[in-house]
C-alpha cells in the first residue's frame, strides 16, 4: 500500500511496519485500537474548535463539531431539540 507523499509524513517502510503490526493484532484488539484512535481524533477536533472559539460554551463546541462532521442540517436539528434552558 502506497500513500502519496503529499498526504502522509510516514515513510513507506514505516507504513509497512505499522500494517504488519495491525495484521498481527486480534480482531478484538484492532477494534479496541480503532475506537481509541477515533476518540483521540475527536478530542483533538474539540480542542481545535475551543482554540479557534474560546468564547464557545461546551454545548457550542459540540454543536460546531456536529456541524463540521455531519453537516449544518443535523446541527440545526440538534439545536432545535435541546431544552430551552440549554440554548
Biopython code that builds the backbone (N, CA, C, O; Angstrom):
import numpy as np
from Bio.PDB.StructureBuilder import StructureBuilder

atoms = [
    (1, "UNK", "N", (0.850, -1.184, 0.000)),
    (1, "UNK", "CA", (0.000, 0.000, 0.000)),
    (1, "UNK", "C", (0.886, 1.234, 0.000)),
    (1, "UNK", "O", (1.762, 1.375, 0.853)),
    (2, "UNK", "N", (0.663, 2.117, -0.943)),
    (2, "UNK", "CA", (1.446, 3.340, -1.028)),
    (2, "UNK", "C", (0.518, 4.533, -0.914)),
    (2, "UNK", "O", (-0.493, 4.628, -1.610)),
    (3, "UNK", "N", (0.881, 5.438, -0.024)),
    (3, "UNK", "CA", (0.125, 6.676, 0.164)),
    (3, "UNK", "C", (0.950, 7.792, -0.435)),
    (3, "UNK", "O", (2.149, 7.861, -0.169)),
    (4, "UNK", "N", (0.360, 8.674, -1.236)),
    (4, "UNK", "CA", (1.132, 9.775, -1.825)),
    (4, "UNK", "C", (1.867, 10.575, -0.751)),
    (4, "UNK", "O", (1.323, 10.823, 0.325)),
    (5, "UNK", "N", (3.095, 10.973, -1.044)),
    (5, "UNK", "CA", (3.939, 11.673, -0.079)),
    (5, "UNK", "C", (3.304, 12.962, 0.413)),
    (5, "UNK", "O", (3.531, 13.363, 1.554)),
    (6, "UNK", "N", (2.509, 13.621, -0.428)),
    (6, "UNK", "CA", (1.916, 14.896, -0.010)),
    (6, "UNK", "C", (0.755, 14.713, 0.960)),
    (6, "UNK", "O", (0.229, 15.695, 1.485)),
    (7, "UNK", "N", (0.343, 13.453, 1.208)),
    (7, "UNK", "CA", (-0.771, 13.182, 2.116)),
    (7, "UNK", "C", (-0.260, 12.660, 3.459)),
    (7, "UNK", "O", (-0.921, 12.843, 4.481)),
    (8, "UNK", "N", (0.885, 12.026, 3.469)),
    (8, "UNK", "CA", (1.380, 11.382, 4.681)),
    (8, "UNK", "C", (2.832, 11.763, 4.947)),
    (8, "UNK", "O", (3.625, 11.947, 4.024)),
    (9, "UNK", "N", (3.154, 11.876, 6.223)),
    (9, "UNK", "CA", (4.550, 12.107, 6.592)),
    (9, "UNK", "C", (5.215, 10.794, 7.009)),
    (9, "UNK", "O", (6.320, 10.799, 7.552)),
    (10, "UNK", "N", (4.541, 9.675, 6.755)),
    (10, "UNK", "CA", (5.049, 8.359, 7.113)),
    (10, "UNK", "C", (5.741, 7.738, 5.901)),
    (10, "UNK", "O", (5.178, 7.687, 4.807)),
    (11, "UNK", "N", (6.955, 7.272, 6.112)),
    (11, "UNK", "CA", (7.684, 6.631, 5.008)),
    (11, "UNK", "C", (7.018, 5.306, 4.653)),
    (11, "UNK", "O", (6.270, 4.745, 5.455)),
    (12, "UNK", "N", (7.291, 4.811, 3.454)),
    (12, "UNK", "CA", (6.745, 3.520, 3.028)),
    (12, "UNK", "C", (7.188, 2.406, 3.969)),
    (12, "UNK", "O", (6.412, 1.500, 4.273)),
    (13, "UNK", "N", (8.444, 2.473, 4.434)),
    (13, "UNK", "CA", (8.957, 1.446, 5.332)),
    (13, "UNK", "C", (8.218, 1.468, 6.665)),
    (13, "UNK", "O", (7.845, 0.418, 7.189)),
    (14, "UNK", "N", (8.007, 2.661, 7.212)),
    (14, "UNK", "CA", (7.293, 2.781, 8.487)),
    (14, "UNK", "C", (5.847, 2.314, 8.327)),
    (14, "UNK", "O", (5.302, 1.651, 9.210)),
    (15, "UNK", "N", (5.233, 2.659, 7.206)),
    (15, "UNK", "CA", (3.861, 2.226, 6.948)),
    (15, "UNK", "C", (3.782, 0.704, 6.877)),
    (15, "UNK", "O", (2.838, 0.112, 7.399)),
    (16, "UNK", "N", (4.759, 0.066, 6.238)),
    (16, "UNK", "CA", (4.780, -1.395, 6.151)),
    (16, "UNK", "C", (4.862, -2.017, 7.542)),
    (16, "UNK", "O", (4.196, -3.015, 7.816)),
    (17, "UNK", "N", (5.673, -1.434, 8.417)),
    (17, "UNK", "CA", (5.792, -1.936, 9.788)),
    (17, "UNK", "C", (4.461, -1.751, 10.526)),
    (17, "UNK", "O", (4.010, -2.655, 11.229)),
    (18, "UNK", "N", (3.837, -0.581, 10.367)),
    (18, "UNK", "CA", (2.557, -0.328, 11.025)),
    (18, "UNK", "C", (1.493, -1.325, 10.568)),
    (18, "UNK", "O", (0.743, -1.863, 11.383)),
    (19, "UNK", "N", (1.436, -1.564, 9.259)),
    (19, "UNK", "CA", (0.447, -2.503, 8.740)),
    (19, "UNK", "C", (0.701, -3.917, 9.239)),
    (19, "UNK", "O", (-0.243, -4.648, 9.539)),
    (20, "UNK", "N", (1.952, -4.303, 9.329)),
    (20, "UNK", "CA", (2.275, -5.636, 9.851)),
    (20, "UNK", "C", (1.843, -5.752, 11.309)),
    (20, "UNK", "O", (1.307, -6.783, 11.716)),
    (21, "UNK", "N", (2.067, -4.724, 12.085)),
    (21, "UNK", "CA", (1.624, -4.730, 13.487)),
    (21, "UNK", "C", (0.107, -4.878, 13.566)),
    (21, "UNK", "O", (-0.402, -5.639, 14.389)),
    (22, "UNK", "N", (-0.611, -4.156, 12.715)),
    (22, "UNK", "CA", (-2.070, -4.266, 12.700)),
    (22, "UNK", "C", (-2.512, -5.677, 12.308)),
    (22, "UNK", "O", (-3.454, -6.216, 12.889)),
    (23, "UNK", "N", (-1.847, -6.266, 11.342)),
    (23, "UNK", "CA", (-2.206, -7.624, 10.899)),
    (23, "UNK", "C", (-2.010, -8.651, 12.007)),
    (23, "UNK", "O", (-2.735, -9.644, 12.071)),
    (24, "UNK", "N", (-1.046, -8.419, 12.868)),
    (24, "UNK", "CA", (-0.754, -9.375, 13.945)),
    (24, "UNK", "C", (-1.736, -9.259, 15.108)),
    (24, "UNK", "O", (-1.814, -10.159, 15.944)),
    (25, "UNK", "N", (-2.480, -8.166, 15.166)),
    (25, "UNK", "CA", (-3.444, -7.986, 16.254)),
    (25, "UNK", "C", (-4.679, -8.852, 16.019)),
    (25, "UNK", "O", (-5.053, -9.150, 14.885)),
    (26, "UNK", "N", (-5.287, -9.237, 17.117)),
    (26, "UNK", "CA", (-6.556, -9.959, 17.009)),
    (26, "UNK", "C", (-7.633, -8.962, 16.551)),
    (26, "UNK", "O", (-7.452, -7.753, 16.700)),
    (27, "UNK", "N", (-8.736, -9.449, 16.004)),
    (27, "UNK", "CA", (-9.819, -8.527, 15.626)),
    (27, "UNK", "C", (-10.290, -7.672, 16.806)),
    (27, "UNK", "O", (-10.589, -6.489, 16.648)),
    (28, "UNK", "N", (-10.350, -8.285, 17.979)),
    (28, "UNK", "CA", (-10.764, -7.537, 19.175)),
    (28, "UNK", "C", (-9.801, -6.389, 19.465)),
    (28, "UNK", "O", (-10.232, -5.276, 19.765)),
    (29, "UNK", "N", (-8.510, -6.655, 19.378)),
    (29, "UNK", "CA", (-7.505, -5.622, 19.644)),
    (29, "UNK", "C", (-7.548, -4.525, 18.569)),
    (29, "UNK", "O", (-7.411, -3.345, 18.890)),
    (30, "UNK", "N", (-7.736, -4.902, 17.302)),
    (30, "UNK", "CA", (-7.846, -3.891, 16.240)),
    (30, "UNK", "C", (-9.044, -2.986, 16.482)),
    (30, "UNK", "O", (-8.953, -1.770, 16.314)),
    (31, "UNK", "N", (-10.161, -3.575, 16.875)),
    (31, "UNK", "CA", (-11.357, -2.775, 17.163)),
    (31, "UNK", "C", (-11.113, -1.856, 18.347)),
    (31, "UNK", "O", (-11.476, -0.680, 18.311)),
    (32, "UNK", "N", (-10.500, -2.388, 19.396)),
    (32, "UNK", "CA", (-10.195, -1.571, 20.584)),
    (32, "UNK", "C", (-9.293, -0.402, 20.211)),
    (32, "UNK", "O", (-9.526, 0.725, 20.646)),
    (33, "UNK", "N", (-8.268, -0.662, 19.410)),
    (33, "UNK", "CA", (-7.360, 0.401, 18.976)),
    (33, "UNK", "C", (-8.076, 1.433, 18.106)),
    (33, "UNK", "O", (-7.876, 2.636, 18.273)),
    (34, "UNK", "N", (-8.907, 0.961, 17.182)),
    (34, "UNK", "CA", (-9.638, 1.882, 16.303)),
    (34, "UNK", "C", (-10.540, 2.800, 17.120)),
    (34, "UNK", "O", (-10.627, 3.995, 16.838)),
    (35, "UNK", "N", (-11.203, 2.254, 18.119)),
    (35, "UNK", "CA", (-12.063, 3.084, 18.979)),
    (35, "UNK", "C", (-11.236, 4.103, 19.755)),
    (35, "UNK", "O", (-11.638, 5.258, 19.895)),
    (36, "UNK", "N", (-10.093, 3.678, 20.254)),
    (36, "UNK", "CA", (-9.215, 4.593, 20.989)),
    (36, "UNK", "C", (-8.717, 5.707, 20.074)),
    (36, "UNK", "O", (-8.715, 6.876, 20.459)),
    (37, "UNK", "N", (-8.292, 5.344, 18.858)),
    (37, "UNK", "CA", (-7.807, 6.353, 17.910)),
    (37, "UNK", "C", (-8.921, 7.311, 17.524)),
    (37, "UNK", "O", (-8.693, 8.515, 17.401)),
    (38, "UNK", "N", (-10.116, 6.788, 17.334)),
    (38, "UNK", "CA", (-11.258, 7.622, 16.982)),
    (38, "UNK", "C", (-11.534, 8.650, 18.098)),
    (38, "UNK", "O", (-11.769, 9.828, 17.829)),
    (39, "UNK", "N", (-11.501, 8.181, 19.338)),
    (39, "UNK", "CA", (-11.703, 9.088, 20.469)),
    (39, "UNK", "C", (-10.621, 10.146, 20.550)),
    (39, "UNK", "O", (-10.894, 11.303, 20.870)),
    (40, "UNK", "N", (-9.402, 9.750, 20.263)),
    (40, "UNK", "CA", (-8.277, 10.681, 20.285)),
    (40, "UNK", "C", (-8.459, 11.770, 19.219)),
    (40, "UNK", "O", (-8.241, 12.951, 19.489)),
    (41, "UNK", "N", (-8.852, 11.374, 18.033)),
    (41, "UNK", "CA", (-9.065, 12.339, 16.950)),
    (41, "UNK", "C", (-10.217, 13.277, 17.295)),
    (41, "UNK", "O", (-10.142, 14.480, 17.046)),
    (42, "UNK", "N", (-11.287, 12.719, 17.872)),
    (42, "UNK", "CA", (-12.427, 13.556, 18.270)),
    (42, "UNK", "C", (-11.996, 14.588, 19.318)),
    (42, "UNK", "O", (-12.369, 15.757, 19.225)),
    (43, "UNK", "N", (-11.215, 14.162, 20.310)),
    (43, "UNK", "CA", (-10.727, 15.109, 21.331)),
    (43, "UNK", "C", (-9.861, 16.200, 20.694)),
    (43, "UNK", "O", (-9.947, 17.367, 21.075)),
    (44, "UNK", "N", (-9.033, 15.816, 19.728)),
    (44, "UNK", "CA", (-8.195, 16.813, 19.039)),
    (44, "UNK", "C", (-9.059, 17.814, 18.285)),
    (44, "UNK", "O", (-8.764, 19.009, 18.273)),
    (45, "UNK", "N", (-10.124, 17.329, 17.657)),
    (45, "UNK", "CA", (-11.027, 18.224, 16.927)),
    (45, "UNK", "C", (-11.713, 19.186, 17.896)),
    (45, "UNK", "O", (-11.810, 20.381, 17.617)),
    (46, "UNK", "N", (-12.185, 18.676, 19.026)),
    (46, "UNK", "CA", (-12.830, 19.534, 20.024)),
    (46, "UNK", "C", (-11.844, 20.587, 20.532)),
    (46, "UNK", "O", (-12.198, 21.757, 20.679)),
    (47, "UNK", "N", (-10.605, 20.165, 20.799)),
    (47, "UNK", "CA", (-9.582, 21.113, 21.265)),
    (47, "UNK", "C", (-9.320, 22.198, 20.225)),
    (47, "UNK", "O", (-9.149, 23.365, 20.576)),
    (48, "UNK", "N", (-9.286, 21.819, 18.942)),
    (48, "UNK", "CA", (-9.066, 22.804, 17.875)),
    (48, "UNK", "C", (-10.221, 23.802, 17.814)),
    (48, "UNK", "O", (-9.996, 24.998, 17.627)),
    (49, "UNK", "N", (-11.442, 23.324, 17.970)),
    (49, "UNK", "CA", (-12.605, 24.233, 17.982)),
    (49, "UNK", "C", (-12.509, 25.176, 19.164)),
    (49, "UNK", "O", (-12.763, 26.372, 19.021)),
    (50, "UNK", "N", (-12.146, 24.660, 20.332)),
    (50, "UNK", "CA", (-12.013, 25.521, 21.526)),
    (50, "UNK", "C", (-10.941, 26.586, 21.317)),
    (50, "UNK", "O", (-11.126, 27.736, 21.716)),
    (51, "UNK", "N", (-9.808, 26.210, 20.687)),
    (51, "UNK", "CA", (-8.741, 27.196, 20.447)),
    (51, "UNK", "C", (-9.215, 28.294, 19.501)),
    (51, "UNK", "O", (-8.914, 29.469, 19.709)),
    (52, "UNK", "N", (-9.955, 27.914, 18.466)),
    (52, "UNK", "CA", (-10.431, 28.898, 17.489)),
    (52, "UNK", "C", (-11.571, 29.748, 18.029)),
    (52, "UNK", "O", (-11.765, 30.886, 17.601)),
    (53, "UNK", "N", (-12.326, 29.189, 18.974)),
    (53, "UNK", "CA", (-13.503, 29.883, 19.512)),
    (53, "UNK", "C", (-13.526, 29.782, 21.032)),
    (53, "UNK", "O", (-14.362, 29.072, 21.590)),
    (54, "UNK", "N", (-12.620, 30.482, 21.706)),
    (54, "UNK", "CA", (-12.575, 30.388, 23.173)),
    (54, "UNK", "C", (-13.860, 30.899, 23.833)),
    (54, "UNK", "O", (-14.119, 30.614, 25.002)),
    (55, "UNK", "N", (-14.649, 31.644, 23.087)),
    (55, "UNK", "CA", (-15.901, 32.178, 23.633)),
    (55, "UNK", "C", (-17.026, 31.138, 23.644)),
    (55, "UNK", "O", (-18.059, 31.371, 24.271)),
    (56, "UNK", "N", (-16.853, 30.006, 22.972)),
    (56, "UNK", "CA", (-17.896, 28.985, 22.889)),
    (56, "UNK", "C", (-18.060, 28.246, 24.213)),
    (56, "UNK", "O", (-17.081, 27.956, 24.901)),
    (57, "UNK", "N", (-19.300, 27.947, 24.556)),
    (57, "UNK", "CA", (-19.583, 27.045, 25.674)),
    (57, "UNK", "C", (-19.314, 25.615, 25.193)),
    (57, "UNK", "O", (-19.087, 25.392, 24.004)),
    (58, "UNK", "N", (-19.338, 24.659, 26.105)),
    (58, "UNK", "CA", (-19.122, 23.265, 25.707)),
    (58, "UNK", "C", (-20.233, 22.783, 24.774)),
    (58, "UNK", "O", (-19.976, 21.997, 23.862)),
    (59, "UNK", "N", (-21.455, 23.243, 24.993)),
    (59, "UNK", "CA", (-22.545, 22.880, 24.071)),
    (59, "UNK", "C", (-22.280, 23.435, 22.679)),
    (59, "UNK", "O", (-22.523, 22.753, 21.683)),
    (60, "UNK", "N", (-21.787, 24.662, 22.602)),
    (60, "UNK", "CA", (-21.486, 25.263, 21.300)),
    (60, "UNK", "C", (-20.334, 24.528, 20.603)),
    (60, "UNK", "O", (-20.338, 24.368, 19.383)),
    (61, "UNK", "N", (-19.355, 24.085, 21.389)),
    (61, "UNK", "CA", (-18.244, 23.308, 20.827)),
    (61, "UNK", "C", (-18.784, 22.014, 20.227)),
    (61, "UNK", "O", (-18.423, 21.650, 19.108)),
    (62, "UNK", "N", (-19.650, 21.317, 20.968)),
    (62, "UNK", "CA", (-20.229, 20.063, 20.470)),
    (62, "UNK", "C", (-21.050, 20.298, 19.203)),
    (62, "UNK", "O", (-20.962, 19.529, 18.246)),
    (63, "UNK", "N", (-21.847, 21.365, 19.206)),
    (63, "UNK", "CA", (-22.669, 21.673, 18.033)),
    (63, "UNK", "C", (-21.806, 22.010, 16.817)),
    (63, "UNK", "O", (-22.130, 21.612, 15.698)),
    (64, "UNK", "N", (-20.727, 22.729, 17.028)),
    (64, "UNK", "CA", (-19.825, 23.061, 15.915)),
    (64, "UNK", "C", (-19.176, 21.793, 15.372)),
    (64, "UNK", "O", (-19.021, 21.639, 14.161)),
    (65, "UNK", "N", (-18.796, 20.881, 16.276)),
    (65, "UNK", "CA", (-18.228, 19.610, 15.838)),
    (65, "UNK", "C", (-19.245, 18.845, 14.985)),
    (65, "UNK", "O", (-18.901, 18.316, 13.928)),
    (66, "UNK", "N", (-20.483, 18.790, 15.444)),
    (66, "UNK", "CA", (-21.533, 18.112, 14.678)),
    (66, "UNK", "C", (-21.688, 18.761, 13.312)),
    (66, "UNK", "O", (-21.802, 18.073, 12.297)),
    (67, "UNK", "N", (-21.692, 20.094, 13.292)),
    (67, "UNK", "CA", (-21.844, 20.817, 12.025)),
    (67, "UNK", "C", (-20.694, 20.504, 11.064)),
    (67, "UNK", "O", (-20.920, 20.242, 9.882)),
    (68, "UNK", "N", (-19.475, 20.533, 11.570)),
    (68, "UNK", "CA", (-18.307, 20.273, 10.721)),
    (68, "UNK", "C", (-18.236, 18.821, 10.259)),
    (68, "UNK", "O", (-17.766, 18.534, 9.158)),
    (69, "UNK", "N", (-18.703, 17.917, 11.099)),
    (69, "UNK", "CA", (-18.577, 16.494, 10.805)),
    (69, "UNK", "C", (-19.763, 15.941, 10.019)),
    (69, "UNK", "O", (-19.593, 15.161, 9.081)),
    (70, "UNK", "N", (-20.968, 16.356, 10.416)),
    (70, "UNK", "CA", (-22.177, 15.749, 9.844)),
    (70, "UNK", "C", (-23.042, 16.725, 9.049)),
    (70, "UNK", "O", (-23.988, 16.313, 8.378)),
    (71, "UNK", "N", (-22.718, 18.016, 9.123)),
    (71, "UNK", "CA", (-23.456, 18.991, 8.342)),
    (71, "UNK", "C", (-24.326, 19.913, 9.182)),
    (71, "UNK", "O", (-24.707, 19.595, 10.309)),
    (72, "UNK", "N", (-24.625, 21.067, 8.595)),
    (72, "UNK", "CA", (-25.403, 22.104, 9.278)),
    (72, "UNK", "C", (-26.823, 21.646, 9.587)),
    (72, "UNK", "O", (-27.379, 21.988, 10.631)),
    (73, "UNK", "N", (-27.408, 20.871, 8.675)),
    (73, "UNK", "CA", (-28.790, 20.429, 8.877)),
    (73, "UNK", "C", (-28.939, 19.630, 10.177)),
    (73, "UNK", "O", (-29.858, 19.880, 10.957)),
    (74, "UNK", "N", (-28.047, 18.678, 10.407)),
    (74, "UNK", "CA", (-28.114, 17.889, 11.631)),
    (74, "UNK", "C", (-27.823, 18.765, 12.846)),
    (74, "UNK", "O", (-28.492, 18.641, 13.872)),
    (75, "UNK", "N", (-26.831, 19.648, 12.741)),
    (75, "UNK", "CA", (-26.513, 20.537, 13.861)),
    (75, "UNK", "C", (-27.725, 21.399, 14.210)),
    (75, "UNK", "O", (-28.017, 21.604, 15.389)),
    (76, "UNK", "N", (-28.428, 21.902, 13.207)),
    (76, "UNK", "CA", (-29.627, 22.705, 13.458)),
    (76, "UNK", "C", (-30.719, 21.875, 14.127)),
    (76, "UNK", "O", (-31.415, 22.364, 15.017)),
    (77, "UNK", "N", (-30.869, 20.624, 13.701)),
    (77, "UNK", "CA", (-31.858, 19.754, 14.344)),
    (77, "UNK", "C", (-31.516, 19.537, 15.813)),
    (77, "UNK", "O", (-32.401, 19.552, 16.668)),
    (78, "UNK", "N", (-30.233, 19.335, 16.107)),
    (78, "UNK", "CA", (-29.809, 19.149, 17.497)),
    (78, "UNK", "C", (-30.063, 20.436, 18.288)),
    (78, "UNK", "O", (-30.528, 20.381, 19.426)),
    (79, "UNK", "N", (-29.762, 21.580, 17.695)),
    (79, "UNK", "CA", (-30.028, 22.866, 18.364)),
    (79, "UNK", "C", (-31.507, 22.999, 18.713)),
    (79, "UNK", "O", (-31.861, 23.416, 19.816)),
    (80, "UNK", "N", (-32.358, 22.641, 17.768)),
    (80, "UNK", "CA", (-33.804, 22.754, 17.992)),
    (80, "UNK", "C", (-34.320, 21.735, 18.997)),
    (80, "UNK", "O", (-35.340, 21.969, 19.645)),
    (81, "UNK", "N", (-33.639, 20.623, 19.132)),
    (81, "UNK", "CA", (-34.047, 19.568, 20.053)),
    (81, "UNK", "C", (-33.669, 19.886, 21.495)),
    (81, "UNK", "O", (-34.327, 19.415, 22.421)),
    (82, "UNK", "N", (-32.630, 20.670, 21.696)),
    (82, "UNK", "CA", (-32.135, 20.949, 23.040)),
    (82, "UNK", "C", (-33.199, 21.668, 23.860)),
    (82, "UNK", "O", (-33.943, 22.505, 23.348)),
    (83, "UNK", "N", (-33.255, 21.322, 25.153)),
    (83, "UNK", "CA", (-34.169, 22.040, 26.051)),
    (83, "UNK", "C", (-33.856, 23.542, 26.042)),
    (83, "UNK", "O", (-32.703, 23.945, 25.885)),
    (84, "UNK", "N", (-34.873, 24.341, 26.209)),
    (84, "UNK", "CA", (-34.735, 25.805, 26.141)),
    (84, "UNK", "C", (-33.651, 26.344, 27.071)),
    (84, "UNK", "O", (-32.919, 27.255, 26.683)),
    (85, "UNK", "N", (-33.526, 25.814, 28.273)),
    (85, "UNK", "CA", (-32.557, 26.352, 29.238)),
    (85, "UNK", "C", (-31.117, 26.118, 28.817)),
    (85, "UNK", "O", (-30.211, 26.759, 29.350)),
    (86, "UNK", "N", (-30.880, 25.201, 27.858)),
    (86, "UNK", "CA", (-29.510, 24.931, 27.406)),
    (86, "UNK", "C", (-29.154, 25.719, 26.171)),
    (86, "UNK", "O", (-27.985, 25.732, 25.786)),
    (87, "UNK", "N", (-30.112, 26.385, 25.520)),
    (87, "UNK", "CA", (-29.816, 27.100, 24.285)),
    (87, "UNK", "C", (-29.235, 28.459, 24.539)),
    (87, "UNK", "O", (-28.931, 29.188, 23.595)),
]
sb = StructureBuilder()
sb.init_structure("model")
sb.init_model(0)
sb.init_chain("A")
sb.init_seg("    ")
for serial, (resi, resn, name, xyz) in enumerate(atoms, 1):
    if name == "N":
        sb.init_residue(resn, " ", resi, " ")
    sb.init_atom(name, np.array(xyz, "f"), 0.0, 1.0, " ", f" {name:<3s}", serial, name[0])
structure = sb.get_structure()
